[in-house]
Amino acid sequence: MGKIIKNTDFQEMYKKGNKYFGKYMLIYVITNTNKDESDIGVVASKKVGNAIVRNRLKRLFREVFRLNKLHLNNNYKIVIISKYYSGTKFKELKYKDIEKDYLRLLKKADVYK
């Protein structure tokens, strides 16, 4: 699993990527032409919550990506942005809720097998 870390990569995703809205997240998807594997970037702003909330959400998003990356059609760059709603539902939020929303968005983006 590759990581998107550089600000220029994130800016490219925001400009060129296709945007899909979910209940807990917003994803940007673009084809990855440089590598043989998919890359992921995860964003949780301070508006979502404190550091504990942001870090837990990012861990959940990365884990959902890791466990489901074998089902991606091709190599993609994916940026997942946490929504404010996911931070407010932090205590009740479960892995299955995040996974269901993520897979629905990937199917909508025609990325998921």
C-alpha positions, 0 to 999 in steps of 0.5 A: 500500500502506497501513501499519498503524502506530498501536498502537490499530490493532494492538490492534483487529486483535488483538481483532476480526481472524480469526487464522490460523497458518502455519509462519513467520507468524501473520496477522490479517485484518479487512475495511478499510472506510475505504479503497479499498486493503489495509493491512498491518502487520508485527511481529517481536518481539525473541524472533525474533532480532536487528535484522538478522533482524527487519528482513530478515523484515519486508522479506520479509513486506512484499514478499510482500504487495506482489507479491500484493495484486492477488489479494486479493478486497476491501480488507483490513487484514492484520497479519503476525506473525513466528514464532520458527521463522522467526527460527531458520531465518533463514539458510535461509529463502527468499522462495518459502517465505514466499510459499507460507506466506502464500498458503496462509493467505490461501486459508484465510482466504478472502481470496485469489482 
